[in-house]
């Protein structure tokens, strides 16, 4: 089957939206890559660095609770997204679903907001990579390393979706192996098999030094750390067999998040006293150093650089595909919808990289002003996206049942409907309010919320859009 016929048959004929037909985007991401994208998207610098901040702020027990609640919330969100993605596997993903099942204005706001965040994050990630390289090359230029990383990520995404996928598979694989080794070494240290003496669980005698306030303060950090899992929905648009691969990848997501994230946070809290944890040094580095593993700092520096490149790689892919989908839906200039012979939205990619490069330059020359504003504007995007996915899923199910009468036509059915999506809406809202408690995240609220509302209501007023009505249920 050629790409054109494959794309046309994969798109659901009952959905009245434009599918990726015409042999443009190519379905070249197989099950192996899709599963690793889903897993790798939830393991990043948020785990390797921000976990220390979480333990320090909320204590070991508070960090475990905060990350645990967010992990369950993410799983509930992903079951809803998987239900929609398996039924309608398009590159626009939650932007397209919000447009069709809620309001075109919501799709516009979520799409542009999500694109902007990843474009800015691309700049911040290459800066972080350049700074990490100075550990080995202290006299080298951060700007030079950052520019090199930006070029590498651009080339990986310029070749094809498969090139992005294979690169992400390698990047994510390194992260997964590192976390597994960390969990094993940490467990051995707790029981005294490694490190000379049994550390035990004495740090959990006073697990909540900051009480509920501390838990709420790091909930935003936990959400940021687990952001990226929604990439699974975007990748469905170029998956070889999305009706099978997307539910399969989501099925194992929860236990992997619990094992890797909650397990890692638990180990960090057990080995490092909460007063000593922080973001100056990766808690992973501290644990490896306490274990006596040689070259611990070098190993972790390499892994974190890999994580940075992975995040930049995924972010470039996600932003490019969202911008392409916006162009195809007449929500962005038409030239951004152009696709190369390799199946890459090349103009959308280059435009995204250009904004990433601008962010990257302001990070050096206007760090305290423009760069901080850019980061703040993108700070709440993950929460806005998750809120949109959860609300859209509630309406998607109602509209689907009204049109079809039963759920037999769905390739995957969320087992948590409607309570999973409702719980996700409530938790996301609480976390958003909780950002006011953390001085580090307040600027995100002050800039991010107005920007999102301007996009939403600006589009709604200009094009006079209305909420998509839920039809009366047909009789079968």
Phi, psi and omega in degrees: 000132180279173185298321183295311182292325179295316180295320183291321182283334180285325178294138185286126184292345182274353182264126183268053172233160180287121178269167181284074181259176177087011177070027182277277175288140186250135181276087185241002180269114183273180184299321180300314182289317181300317180297320181288327175297317179297319181285312182296330180296338181260003178237115181204202182297337176300325177279313185289333183241307187291341179298327177296318176298320180297315179295320181293320185281316186251356184083167183298316179291320179297321179294318179297317180296312182299310180293327179294316179297314180295323179297316178294321178300316179299319180296317178298319178297317184290330176294321177292316179296321179296321178301315181286321182291324178290329179280321183225078185280085180240154183297328179294338176046235187297336175293316179293317181296318178297321179296316186280325188251351179237287183194132178306330180294323178292320177298319178298312183295315181293318182298309182290324178296317181292318178299314183300319181299313182291327178295317178292319180298327177302315178296316182292326181290318180290329174296315179299318178298318179296321179292323179293329179293337179291346175298321179267328183235075188299335182265003182276169182269126176297321180299319180295313179297317181298317178297322178296316179296321179297320178295317180298313181295324177296315180296319180300320181277342182280332183293301181184167176296327180294323178296317175301313183298316180293320178296317180294327178298317179292312180302312182294324179299319178297318180295317182297313179300319180298315180294320179299313178299318179300315180297319179294310180299317180299316179298319179295324178291320180299321181269000175084009179284329176236142176100352174100330179208155181284120180283324179068205183239033182297332179294343181268008176296321175238079190284343186233067183296336182253003179065205182293328180300317179297319179298315181294325181295324183266359179299322178295318177298321178295320178296317177300318182296322183269000175294144182119341179296332181291352174302335179303320180293322179291317180295339179300331181293342178234022177277145182297318182218073190299330180297337181255312187291322182293310176299325179296316180294320181290329184301322183265002186294318186296310183292332177289319177297315180298314182295309187282315185277302183296320178299315181294318179297319180298316179295315178302314180296328181284325187266325183252119175304141187299333178292336183264346182284157179177196182251357180293320178232136179301131177299334176296318179297317180299318180294315179296322179293319178295331181283345181088007179293125181293150178058033183301316182295321179295318180298313182291325178298319178296316182295318181292323174298318176300318179296319178298314179295323178298314179296317178296321179296310179295319180296320178297316179298310183298314181297318180298314182291323178294320180294321176300314181296321177298319178295318179293334179265015179061030177251004177209161180308140187298330183295340179285351178268002180291137182238137180283174178296337178277001180082027181249129174290083193295319180293320177297322178296310183295323177294318178297315180296323179297317178293321176298321178294321177298315177298319180299318180288320179293336177297336179264322190256347178215047187299322185274354181235272186301314183298316179295324176296317180299313179296320180295319178301328183266000189296322186262008186300319180301316180294319177299318180296316180295320176300316179296318180298314183296314180293321179296321180297321178300317181284325178303312182297319180296316180292320180298314180296323179295325183274330188243343176087330179209179185259013185296336181276353180278136179284335178215135180242124179297124182285352186254004183292139354268356191294327179297312180292323178294315179298320179296319178299317182293312182295317178301319180294318179297317180297319179299316178295324182293343179295338177294336182285338183258114181303332182289337185250358183297323181299328177299320180290314184298327181259321186291315182296309178300321181297317180295317181294325177296316177298314184296304186280334175297315179292319182297318181288318183294316185258003176053045180285157179230159175299139177292123183289148174271115184290161174294144183291129181287153177266129182240000000 
